[in-house]
Amino acid sequence: MKTFLALVFLSFKFCNVFAEAPPQGQLSVEGKKLLGNGKPVALHGMSLFQSNFEEGIPFYDEQVVKALKCQWNSNVVRAAMGIDDGAEAYLQGPEPEKTQKGRVEKVIKAAIDAGIYVIVDWHTHNALNQEVKEKEFFEYIAKTYGQKNKNIIYELFNEPTVDDGDWPQLKVYQQKIVDAIRAIDPENLILIGTPTYSQGVDTASKNKLTGKNICYALHFYAGSHKEDVRKKAKDALDNDTCVFVSEYGTVNYDGNGPVDENSTKEWWKFLDDNNISYVNWAIENKNEGAAALKPGTQASQLGVDERLTPSGSLVKKHLLGQDNGVKCDGSSTGSTSPASTSPTSNGPK
């Protein structure tokens, strides 16, 4: 009986280890390069919508994470926790805080179980006056998940509204959060918000934070941001700085307008040529151009191609054409063909 129980324990232990192993292993940064187990890698996937908005809430769900992996071929998902915008945001009291944290944790656990990376995003424009609560939150995430799992990526400041001249202040603020995380989790990747809605990677690259395994966030919307913003990314790369596109859209900067397919493809080529990771905004059913899903779409319908918007269709097709290292037989590898999809499926396989 003791031998049997020991074998059962070991089987659960090893199953848990496999569930925790993301496709490219431990992420690290060497100059401008993002590495996975010491080799250059790039992550590709989808961002969820803000966690406290009705168009995004249903998708903070385990089956969505599984579908993004197995039906969209994503190796990363972004959980955009609503901090101070809209009803029931994280900073609006103990109950909203508990609710938003719970939604994000559900996605974190699902990503760990699925074996993909998860970006934990402090989704605000105003974090400079939120130090105490942000530290508290990320210390909790680091202790609860970051110490034990290679899947965790911390995003400290979604889109700062300050301009390039305020980068020193923005840098000092985020350095405090970095130091708090690093006291607990010394290894997992950290993404730094940059000036002007996370476009000023060129400015940040000239005066970097202290610490290892840090990348700088670049956000763009293909209908509005073109060579002018790519020039910022090029300058940052020339300064040997790791750039990570933690949010991009195929439409205009306000989330509306038609899909700019030509500009989106031009961006994809630039990012792929430079091995830069990118995550699309967003898994939501809001009636806007940036939404990947049509209004009324449910969490169980991510595998139904008829429920996709023009943006969702374009991005999903692109993801399925990539080698993102995911497999859907319960394990993850660094070299596999893209995950299969079925236009008539109704939820994750």
N, C-alpha and C positions, 0 to 999 in steps of 0.2 A: 504493500500500500504506500509506504514512504517513497519507494522508487517511482511509483506511478505518479504521486503528487509532485515529486521533484520534476518529472518529465513534463507534466502539465504546466508547472510554473515556468520552466525554461521555454516551453513553446510559446506562452504568452509573452515572455520577456523578449524573445527574438522577433515575434510578430510586431511588437511595439517598436523595436529598433528599426525594422524595415519600414514601418509606417512613418518614422521620423526622418528617414533619409531622403532629402530633396534631390532632384535630378543631377545637379552639378556639385553636390556636397557642400563643404564649408566655403563660403564666399570670402574673398579677401581683395585687397586693392594694392596694386603695385604701380605707382605713378598714375598714368591715365587708364591703366588696364584694370578691368574687373576680372577676377580669377575665380574659378571653381576648382577646388582641389589642386590649385597651383597652375591650372591651364586657363587661357582666355575664354570667357563665356559671355553670353548676353541673355538676358531674361526677356520674355515676351508674354503678355497676357492682358488681362482686363482689370479695370478698377470698378468697384461697386460705387453706386451713387451715395450721397450723404446719408448717414445712418439714421437720421431723425426726420427724413422727408418721406412722405407716403409713397412716392414713386420709387424709392430705393429700399425701404424697410423689408418688403417680402423677400428680397434677394440675399439678405444676411442669413443664409441657410446652407446646411450641409450639402443638400442635393445640388445647389447651384455651384458650389466649389467643385464637386465631383464632375458636374457637366462641363465646367470650364476646362478642367483637365482632360476628360475623356472624349468630349464632343467638340471642343474648341482648340484642343492642343496647347493650352496655356500651361506654362511652368511657374507662373506667379499670379497671385490675385492681390488686389489692393483694397483694404478696408478703410474707408474714408469716414472717420468718426466725426459727426457733427459736434462742434465745440460751442459755438456762440451764435449761430445763425439759424433762425427758425424755431418752431415750437419744440419743447422737450430736448433742447440741446444740452450737452454734457455739463456745462457750467451753470445751468439754471436751477440747481438744487440737488439734494441727495437722491431723490427718486429718478430724475432724468439721468444723473450720473450713473446710477446703477443700471438703468435701462440701456444706455449707449455702450457702456463697458461690456454688458452682457452680450449685446449683438456682435461687438467686435471679437469678443472671446469665442463666440460660436464659430466665427469664420477662422480664427486662429487654430482652434482645435480641429476643424474640418481640413484645413490646409496641411497641418501636421499629419493627420490620418491619411490624407491623400498623397502625401509625399511631394508637395510643391511649396514654393516660397510664399510668404505672406508679408505684404507691406502694411505696417500699422501706422496709419496716417493721422497726425494731429491736424485735422482739416479746418483751418481757420486762416483769416487774413490778419489777425490781430494778436498774435501770441506774445508780443513783447511785454504785455501786462498780465501774462498768465503763468509766470515762472513756477510758482508754488504748486499749482494744480498739475501743470505739465510734468514737472519733476516727479511728483507723487504717482502719476499715472504710468510714466515710463519705467520708474523703479519697480512698480508692481509687475508690469509686463516682462521686464528683464528677469526678475526673481522667479516669476511663475512659469515663464516659457523660454526666455532667452538663454538662461543658464543651461538648459537641458536640450535645446533643439537648435539645429542649424538653419531652420526654416525662416527665422524671424529677421525682418528688415524694419528698422525704425525710421520713420519720416517725421522730422521734428517740426516742420512749419510749412504747411501746404503752399501758400502763395502770399508772401509778404508784399504789402502794398508800398513799402518804402522804396525810394529810388537808390541809385548807385551810391550817392553821397552818404547814405545812412548805413552802408555795409558794415563799418566798424562796430556800430551799435548792435546790428543784427548778428554779427559774428560773436561778440561777447555774450549775448543772450544764449545763442545756441551752444556755445562752448560749455556753458554751465550745465545744459541738459546732456551733452555728450559726456561730460565728466561724471555725472550722476549715473548714467547708463554703464559707463566703462568700469565703475567701481563694482558692478555686479556682473556684467556680461562683457568680457574683454575682446570678443571676437566678431560678433555678428555685425553685418553691414549697417551703417547709418547714412541716411540721406539728409542733406542740408538744404533748407530753403534759401533761395537767392533773391536779390532785389527785383523789383518790378514784376510781381506775380511769377516769380521763379523763372525769369529769363536772363538775369544778370550773372550768368556763370562766368563770363569773361572778367567781370569785376571781382567776383569771389576768388577766381583762380590766381589773382595777384596778391591775395592776402588771406591765406588759407587758415582753417582751424588747426589746432594741434591734436594729434591722435592718429591711429591707424584705422584702416578699413572704412574710409569716409568717401562718399561720392556727393556731387553737387547736383541738385535737382534743376532740370530744364523742362519747362512746360511750353507747349505751342498748340495752336489751332490752325490747321493747314489752310483754311480759307482766308486767314488774316495774317499769318506769320510765315514769312518765306525766307529769302536769302538774307535779309537783315538779321533775323534771329539765328539762322545757321552760322552766320559770321561770328556771332557770340560763342557758339559752341566750338567753332574752329579755333578761335583765340584761346579758349579754355584748354582745348586739347594741346595746342602749341605750348601752353604753360604746364604741360604734363599733369593735367587734372582729370580725375574721373568724373565723367558726365553721365547722368542717369535720367532718362525721360520718364518720370513717375506719373505723368499725365499728358496726354495729347488728344486732340480731337480732329475729326476729318472735316469739320465745318468752321464757321466763324467763331471768334473768341467768346462771344456771348452764348454759345451753344446752339445757335440758330442758323438758318440758311441751308442751302443745299450742300451735299457732299462735294468737296473739291477733290475729285479723284486724282487728277494730275499732280496737284501739289502734295497730296498725301503720299503718292507713290515716289515723288521726288524726295520727300522726307525719309521714307523707308529706305531708299537706296543710300542716302547719306548716312543714316544711322547704321545700316548693315555694313557699309564700307568701312565704318569706323568702330564697329563692334560695340555700339551703344545700345543699352537696354531700353525698351519702350513699352508703356502700358496705356491702353486706350480708355478714354472716358466716354460712355460708362454703361454698366449693366443697370438699366433703369427703364421704366415704361412711361416716362414723361413724354408729352407731345412736343418734342423738340428735336432738332436735327442731330444733336450729339448722341441721343439715346440709341442704344443698340437694339432695343425691343419696342415693338408697337404698343400703344396704350392698351391696357387690359391684359397684357401678357402675364402669365403666372410663373412662379418659380419652377414649376414642373415642366415648363415649355421651352427651356433653353435649347433643346435639341430639335425643335420644330422650326425649320428654316422659313416657313411661311409667317412666323411671328417676328421675323427680323426686319428692321428698318434698312434703308439703303446703306447707312453707316455700318450697322451690325453685319449685314451681308458681306460688305467689302472687307471688313476687319477679320471676320471669321474665316473667309476664304484665304486671306493672307496668312493667318495663323496656321491653318491646316497645311499650308505649303512649306512650313518651316520644320526643321529638325530641332525640336525643343527638349528632347531628352525624356519625354514622358511615355510611360506605358500604362495600360489599364488592366493589368493582370495582378495588381497588388504590389508591384515593385516599380522602381524607377531606375533608369539607366542614363548614361550620358550620350548614347548614340543609338537612336532608334528612328524608324520611319514615323511620319506624322500619325497622330491618332485618327482612327476612323470615325465617320459620322454618318448618321442616317437622317434624311430629311423628314421621315415619318416617325422617328422615335419621340418618346414623350417623357423626357427625364433621363438622368444618367444611367449608363449601363453598369 
